[in-house]
Amino acid sequence: MRRGTQEGSAGTGRAGAGDELRWAAAGLAVGLGIGAGGALLTRRTADRREAGPPQGLIDL
């Protein structure tokens, strides 16, 4: 190997377009899943009967 040459970890220099698209789709799916889960968790917490600030904070 000559000094000064840079190659990717697989030795090809660049990932194929299919790999990039697959990673982008996976990242989008994970992001949407986390976002939807967070929204559902927030709504579930807000729908509780005792929703609101803790009583100790109101007494201050």
RODO-2510 file (C-alpha; in nm, 4 decimals, decimal comma):
residues 60
     n   res          X          Y          Z
     1     m     0,0000     0,0000     0,0000
     2     r     0,1313     0,3414    -0,0908
     3     r     0,1554     0,6109     0,1699
     4     g    -0,0881     0,8967     0,1389
     5     t    -0,3743     0,6975    -0,0106
     6     q    -0,6996     0,6874     0,1803
     7     e    -0,9509     0,4115     0,1461
     8     g    -1,2757     0,3306     0,3228
     9     s    -1,2925     0,0639     0,5882
    10     a    -1,3987    -0,1940     0,3275
    11     g    -1,1333    -0,0804     0,0849
    12     t    -1,3810     0,0473    -0,1742
    13     g    -1,3534     0,4133    -0,0850
    14     r    -1,7276     0,4809    -0,0867
    15     a    -2,0453     0,2938     0,0007
    16     g    -2,2885     0,2185    -0,2796
    17     a    -2,6062     0,4200    -0,3303
    18     g    -2,8130     0,1208    -0,2168
    19     d    -2,6336     0,1131     0,1172
    20     e    -2,6861     0,4855     0,1677
    21     l    -3,0572     0,4553     0,0869
    22     r    -3,0928     0,1593     0,3231
    23     w    -2,9292     0,3513     0,6092
    24     a    -3,1435     0,6580     0,5395
    25     a    -3,4634     0,4506     0,5417
    26     a    -3,3633     0,2759     0,8642
    27     g    -3,2814     0,6071     1,0304
    28     l    -3,6119     0,7561     0,9202
    29     a    -3,8045     0,4564     1,0547
    30     v    -3,6278     0,4736     1,3909
    31     g    -3,6854     0,8491     1,4152
    32     l    -4,0556     0,8168     1,3383
    33     g    -4,0905     0,5328     1,5873
    34     i    -3,9224     0,7281     1,8648
    35     g    -4,1277     1,0383     1,7854
    36     a    -4,4568     0,8483     1,7854
    37     g    -4,3649     0,6683     2,1068
    38     g    -4,2784     0,9951     2,2775
    39     a    -4,6055     1,1544     2,1659
    40     l    -4,8074     0,8571     2,2934
    41     l    -4,6220     0,8595     2,6239
    42     t    -4,6861     1,2321     2,6657
    43     r    -5,0579     1,1930     2,5882
    44     r    -5,0872     0,8974     2,8242
    45     t    -4,9225     1,0944     3,1030
    46     a    -5,1464     1,3955     3,0412
    47     d    -5,4613     1,1798     3,0456
    48     r    -5,3959     1,0497     3,3962
    49     r    -5,6461     1,1532     3,6614
    50     e    -5,3799     1,3143     3,8789
    51     a    -5,2078     1,4905     3,5897
    52     g    -5,0498     1,8231     3,6717
    53     p    -4,7648     1,9498     3,8795
    54     p    -4,6832     1,7694     4,2040
    55     q    -4,8803     1,9014     4,5017
    56     g    -4,5598     2,0005     4,6790
    57     l    -4,4857     2,2579     4,4108
    58     i    -4,8294     2,4166     4,4470
    59     d    -4,7846     2,4622     4,8243
    60     l    -4,4697     2,6668     4,7769
***
